[in-house]
Amino acid sequence: MAEGLFENVYNPDVLSCLANLSNDEVFTPPEVVNQMLDMLPQELFSDPDITFLDPACKTGVFLRETAKRLIKGLEPQFPDLQERIDHIFHKQLFGIAITELTSLLSRRGLYCSKYPNSNYSVSRFDDAQGNIRFKRISHKWEKGKCVYCGASESQYKRGDELETHAYEWIHTIKPEEIFNMKFDVIISNPPYQLSDGGNGVSAKPIYQHFIEQSKKLLPRYIVMITPSRWFAGGKGLDSFRETMLKDKRLRIVHDYINAKECFPENSISGGVNYFLWDREYNDKCEYTTVLNGEEDTAFRSLDEFDVFVRYNKAVEIIHKVDYSHSIVGILSSRNPFGLPTSTRGTEQPFNNSIKVISSKGEGYVSLDSITSNTELVNKYKVMLSRITYEHAGEPDKDGTLRVLSKAEVLCPNEVCTDSYIVGGCFDSQMEAENLISYLKCKFSRFLILQTLSSINLSRERFCFVPMQDFSKPWTDEELYAKYGLTQEEIDFIESMIKPMELGGD
């Protein structure tokens, strides 16, 4: 009976259907899980003493696919199928569900029954949870936030009828006490974020806590899939980013620039990646990018630059560029003139007024309302949208990206709101237009692209773009020649960056 039930649970593959659902807690397609399992030494699946933990079970797909490999690999040690299944499910596979519903899904996917103490379970347990546990946990509130995950008290302080989303794995200082055992492999697709009570739909990433908590147990291997936004830090990820990029135990990283190539039905800004952390490893990382179905692999020190460069081919291009004197020095920080994004101004000019550009159009504000960069008001400067052109970093159908959105010259007595950053401080309009000609070059936008892992554009994202003489306009041909790019490098840039015509957005 066990053999028939175990085979039937995989065909048709209901987990492939669940993987197409859109949610912050993204379901993982079985094929992606198997790519992640392929990174592990395959002899693990022939060892009856190796233990596996998924600390964020949603469908149970990680444990299920691991079980399939163990059932095949342990056949010599346990010729009897039922004995083999009982050993694997009782001694080797463990999970912590993120909600009560996903605990039922996970048990159904692994044990063929949502209650493993029932007659329908392929391996009988004495209780209704088996080795996939769910325990309702409460957040620990302090000043309106959870001290463990940063969730907003106003959003997640709930009655018993609703899920708290206080995940057990990251709401304890002693994760080793959950099962009172050590694990050899921790593998998961953790929840990505929770509302932090900020404006609009502001959310705080939490997946990094699952990784940090896993490292505390010092397993032999950690395999997880997460958004790639941590490559750039920010939003509570700066220290995590620094630690990860410097961690020489990070053996393999497989990075999907466009998340839809991994999760076809989900838009995840900045892409996604899965990685193998190996406790005994201490060397360069085998880093692979995936874009438009093509893979590019290199062994790299991930912390070579102050920002993480995702494209391997871009590393050699950056090595040729003198970015020690970049255009960052002539770009403003956020909110260049102290005017919030909501500023609209009046429809008509008035005494001592200047023109303001917002995301909704033009208006007029008092000169006295300018609180930052007042020296730029009477100069020519370039206004750049603070949001990149592509949503979620997804390229066009032909695989190219434009990167920059709006780029316009601001004349004297023209300013902009926090929707933009500004660059340059010129006495002539020609110099400002020459800066735009430079930024619209594919070369420049390619270098900006290397720093992006979200739709947000700040001055720091221009750190690889070298300073130029803006008494003249610039073309890609001049820049390719100036920095000695090979034809292969030129073709790489041209294949990635969409043309951006001068004289328009």
Backbone hydrogen bonds, N-H to C=O, Kabsch-Sander energy under -0.5 kcal/mol:
donor,donor_aa,acceptor,acceptor_aa,energy
5,L,1,M,-2.3
6,F,2,A,-2.5
7,E,3,E,-2.0
8,N,4,G,-2.1
9,V,5,L,-1.3
10,Y,7,E,-1.5
11,N,8,N,-1.0
14,V,12,P,-1.3
16,S,13,D,-1.0
17,C,13,D,-0.9
18,L,14,V,-2.1
19,A,15,L,-1.6
20,N,17,C,-1.5
21,L,18,L,-1.8
23,N,21,L,-0.5
26,V,24,D,-1.4
27,F,21,L,-0.5
32,V,29,P,-0.7
33,V,29,P,-2.0
34,N,30,P,-2.2
35,Q,31,E,-1.5
36,M,32,V,-2.0
37,L,33,V,-2.5
38,D,34,N,-1.7
39,M,36,M,-1.2
40,L,37,L,-1.2
44,L,41,P,-1.9
45,F,42,Q,-1.3
46,S,43,E,-1.7
47,D,44,L,-1.4
50,I,47,D,-1.2
52,F,92,Q,-3.4
53,L,185,V,-2.2
54,D,94,F,-1.9
57,C,54,D,-0.5
57,C,96,I,-2.4
64,R,60,G,-2.7
65,E,61,V,-2.6
66,T,62,F,-1.8
67,A,63,L,-2.5
68,K,64,R,-2.0
69,R,65,E,-1.4
70,L,66,T,-2.4
71,I,67,A,-2.9
72,K,68,K,-1.3
73,G,69,R,-3.0
74,L,70,L,-2.6
75,E,72,K,-0.9
78,F,74,L,-2.4
84,R,80,D,-2.3
85,I,81,L,-2.9
86,D,82,Q,-2.5
87,H,83,E,-2.2
88,I,84,R,-2.5
89,F,85,I,-2.9
90,H,86,D,-2.0
91,K,87,H,-2.5
92,Q,88,I,-1.7
93,L,88,I,-1.5
94,F,52,F,-1.7
95,G,131,N,-2.8
96,I,54,D,-2.5
97,A,133,R,-2.7
98,I,57,C,-1.9
103,S,99,T,-1.5
104,L,100,E,-1.4
105,L,101,L,-2.2
106,S,102,T,-2.7
107,R,103,S,-2.2
108,R,104,L,-2.3
109,G,105,L,-2.4
110,L,106,S,-2.1
111,Y,107,R,-2.6
112,C,107,R,-0.6
112,C,108,R,-0.9
113,S,107,R,-1.1
118,S,115,Y,-2.1
121,S,118,S,-1.0
122,V,111,Y,-2.3
125,F,116,P,-2.1
132,I,129,Q,-1.8
133,R,95,G,-2.2
133,R,131,N,-0.7
141,W,139,H,-0.7
142,E,145,K,-2.6
145,K,142,E,-1.3
146,C,151,A,-1.8
147,V,140,K,-2.5
150,G,146,C,-1.9
152,S,195,S,-1.9
153,E,144,G,-2.9
155,Q,152,S,-0.6
156,Y,152,S,-2.2
157,K,153,E,-1.7
158,R,156,Y,-1.1
162,L,159,G,-1.6
167,Y,165,H,-1.0
170,I,167,Y,-1.0
171,H,168,E,-1.3
177,E,174,K,-1.8
178,I,175,P,-1.6
180,N,176,E,-0.7
181,M,176,E,-0.8
184,D,51,T,-1.0
185,V,51,T,-2.1
186,I,221,Y,-2.1
187,I,53,L,-2.5
187,I,185,V,-0.5
188,S,223,V,-1.9
192,Y,24,D,-0.7
194,L,204,K,-2.0
196,D,202,S,-1.3
197,G,202,S,-0.5
202,S,199,N,-1.3
204,K,194,L,-3.5
206,I,192,Y,-2.1
207,Y,192,Y,-1.0
209,H,206,I,-1.3
210,F,206,I,-0.8
210,F,207,Y,-0.5
211,I,207,Y,-1.3
212,E,208,Q,-2.7
213,Q,209,H,-2.4
214,S,210,F,-1.7
215,K,211,I,-2.1
216,K,212,E,-1.1
217,L,213,Q,-0.6
217,L,214,S,-1.0
218,L,215,K,-1.5
220,R,184,D,-0.6
221,Y,184,D,-2.4
222,I,277,W,-2.0
223,V,186,I,-2.7
224,M,275,F,-1.0
225,I,188,S,-1.4
226,T,273,N,-2.5
228,S,271,G,-2.5
230,W,227,P,-0.6
231,F,228,S,-1.9
232,A,229,R,-1.6
233,G,229,R,-0.6
237,L,234,G,-1.4
241,R,237,L,-3.1
242,E,238,D,-2.3
243,T,239,S,-2.3
244,M,240,F,-2.7
245,L,241,R,-2.6
246,K,242,E,-1.4
247,D,243,T,-0.7
247,D,244,M,-0.9
248,K,246,K,-0.8
250,L,247,D,-1.7
251,R,249,R,-1.3
251,R,276,L,-1.8
252,I,276,L,-1.5
253,V,286,E,-2.2
254,H,274,Y,-3.2
255,D,253,V,-0.6
255,D,288,T,-3.4
256,Y,254,H,-0.5
256,Y,272,V,-3.2
257,I,255,D,-0.8
257,I,290,V,-1.7
258,N,290,V,-0.6
259,A,257,I,-0.7
261,E,258,N,-2.2
262,C,259,A,-1.9
263,F,259,A,-3.5
266,N,263,F,-2.1
268,I,266,N,-0.7
269,S,267,S,-0.6
270,G,392,A,-0.6
271,G,268,I,-2.3
272,V,256,Y,-1.5
273,N,226,T,-2.6
274,Y,254,H,-2.2
275,F,224,M,-2.0
276,L,252,I,-2.5
277,W,222,I,-3.0
277,W,275,F,-0.5
278,D,249,R,-3.0
278,D,276,L,-0.5
279,R,220,R,-2.4
279,R,277,W,-0.6
281,Y,278,D,-1.6
283,D,248,K,-1.7
285,C,300,R,-2.9
286,E,251,R,-2.8
287,Y,285,C,-1.2
287,Y,298,A,-2.7
288,T,253,V,-2.8
288,T,286,E,-0.5
289,T,296,D,-2.4
290,V,255,D,-2.5
291,L,294,E,-2.2
294,E,291,L,-2.0
296,D,289,T,-1.9
298,A,287,Y,-2.0
300,R,285,C,-2.5
300,R,298,A,-0.7
302,L,300,R,-0.8
304,E,301,S,-1.5
308,F,231,F,-0.6
310,R,308,F,-0.6
312,N,310,R,-0.6
315,V,311,Y,-0.8
315,V,312,N,-0.9
316,E,312,N,-0.7
317,I,313,K,-1.0
318,I,314,A,-2.7
319,H,315,V,-1.9
320,K,316,E,-0.8
320,K,317,I,-1.0
321,V,317,I,-0.6
321,V,318,I,-1.2
323,Y,321,V,-1.7
325,H,322,D,-0.6
326,S,323,Y,-0.5
327,I,462,F,-0.5
327,I,465,V,-2.3
329,G,326,S,-0.9
330,I,327,I,-1.9
331,L,328,V,-1.7
332,S,422,V,-2.8
338,G,335,N,-1.1
343,T,340,P,-1.9
346,T,364,Y,-2.5
353,S,350,F,-1.7
354,I,365,V,-2.7
355,K,413,N,-1.9
356,V,363,G,-2.5
357,I,415,V,-2.0
358,S,356,V,-0.5
358,S,361,G,-3.1
361,G,358,S,-1.3
363,G,356,V,-1.8
364,Y,346,T,-1.1
365,V,354,I,-2.4
367,L,352,N,-2.7
369,S,366,S,-1.7
370,I,367,L,-1.5
371,T,337,F,-1.6
371,T,369,S,-0.6
372,S,337,F,-0.6
376,L,373,N,-2.0
377,V,374,T,-1.0
379,K,376,L,-1.9
380,Y,426,F,-2.7
381,K,410,L,-2.1
382,V,423,G,-2.9
383,M,408,E,-3.6
384,L,421,I,-3.1
385,S,406,K,-2.1
386,R,419,S,-2.4
388,T,455,I,-3.2
389,Y,403,V,-2.4
393,G,390,E,-0.9
394,E,391,H,-1.9
396,D,400,T,-3.0
399,G,396,D,-2.3
401,L,496,M,-2.7
404,L,402,R,-2.1
408,E,383,M,-2.2
410,L,381,K,-3.5
411,C,409,V,-0.5
413,N,377,V,-3.1
414,E,377,V,-0.7
414,E,411,C,-1.2
415,V,355,K,-2.6
417,T,357,I,-1.9
418,D,339,L,-1.5
420,Y,417,T,-1.6
421,I,384,L,-2.5
423,G,382,V,-2.3
424,G,330,I,-2.8
426,F,380,Y,-2.8
432,A,428,S,-1.2
433,E,429,Q,-2.5
434,N,430,M,-2.1
435,L,431,E,-1.8
436,I,432,A,-1.9
437,S,433,E,-2.3
438,Y,434,N,-1.7
439,L,435,L,-2.5
440,K,436,I,-2.2
441,C,438,Y,-1.1
445,R,441,C,-2.1
446,F,442,K,-2.5
447,L,443,F,-1.6
448,I,444,S,-1.9
449,L,445,R,-2.4
450,Q,446,F,-1.1
451,T,448,I,-2.0
452,L,449,L,-1.4
457,L,386,R,-3.0
458,S,456,N,-0.5
461,R,458,S,-1.6
462,F,459,R,-1.9
463,C,460,E,-1.4
465,V,462,F,-1.6
467,M,325,H,-2.7
470,F,468,Q,-0.7
472,K,469,D,-0.8
479,L,475,T,-1.9
480,Y,476,D,-3.2
481,A,477,E,-1.8
482,K,478,E,-2.5
483,Y,479,L,-1.9
484,G,481,A,-1.1
485,L,480,Y,-2.2
490,I,486,T,-2.5
491,D,487,Q,-2.8
492,F,488,E,-1.7
493,I,489,E,-2.1
494,E,490,I,-2.9
495,S,491,D,-2.0
496,M,492,F,-0.8
496,M,493,I,-1.0
497,I,493,I,-2.1
498,K,401,L,-3.3
504,G,501,E,-0.8
